[in-house]
Amino acid sequence: MIRPASEIEYPPSPAQCLRARMLVRMEALSSSNSALMSVISERVGAEKIEDDMQISALSEESERLIENMRRLIRK
């Protein structure tokens, strides 16, 4: 961000130094938070794929068992 000349202090005041440090920390926190959310999103996505495969397998097994019960009833 480019600041107007009226906001620039030479040498910077202690308040300006503290503000700059705070902004740097906030940016670092924001980027680490974004990285963490990205990792969580990837893991949740991977677990969802695994869960979907298990649900599909269980659904197929349920259908097979239901069909077996129907055959037993018909006999």
C-alpha positions in Angstrom: 0.0 0.0 0.0 1.4 3.4 -0.9 0.9 6.0 1.7 0.5 9.7 1.1 3.4 11.9 2.0 1.4 13.4 4.8 1.3 10.0 6.6 5.0 9.2 6.3 7.1 10.1 9.3 10.9 10.2 9.2 12.2 8.8 11.5 9.1 6.7 12.3 7.6 7.3 15.7 7.4 4.4 18.2 3.7 4.3 17.5 4.3 3.8 13.8 6.9 1.1 14.5 4.4 -0.7 16.8 1.7 -0.4 14.2 4.0 -1.8 11.5 4.9 -4.8 13.7 1.3 -5.4 14.5 0.4 -5.4 10.8 3.2 -7.8 10.0 2.0 -10.2 12.7 -1.6 -9.9 11.5 -0.5 -10.7 7.9 1.5 -13.7 9.2 -1.4 -14.9 11.2 -3.8 -14.5 8.2 -1.5 -16.5 5.9 -1.0 -19.2 8.5 -4.7 -19.4 9.0 -5.2 -19.7 5.3 -2.7 -22.5 5.1 -4.3 -24.3 7.9 -7.8 -24.0 6.4 -6.3 -25.3 3.1 -4.9 -28.4 4.8 -8.1 -29.0 6.7 -10.1 -28.7 3.5 -7.8 -31.2 1.7 -8.1 -33.7 4.5 -11.9 -33.4 4.8 -12.1 -33.8 1.0 -9.9 -37.0 1.2 -12.0 -38.4 4.0 -15.2 -37.6 2.1 -14.0 -39.6 -0.9 -13.1 -42.5 1.4 -16.5 -42.2 3.2 -18.3 -42.1 -0.1 -16.6 -45.3 -1.2 -17.5 -47.0 2.1 -21.1 -45.9 1.8 -21.3 -47.2 -1.7 -19.9 -50.6 -0.6 -22.4 -50.7 2.3 -25.3 -49.8 0.0 -24.3 -52.6 -2.4 -24.0 -55.1 0.5 -27.5 -54.0 1.8 -29.0 -54.5 -1.6 -27.5 -57.9 -1.8 -28.8 -58.9 1.6 -32.3 -57.6 0.8 -32.3 -59.5 -2.4 -31.2 -62.7 -0.6 -34.1 -62.2 1.9 -36.6 -61.8 -1.0 -35.3 -65.1 -2.5 -35.7 -66.9 0.8 -39.3 -65.6 1.1 -40.2 -66.8 -2.4 -39.0 -70.3 -1.7 
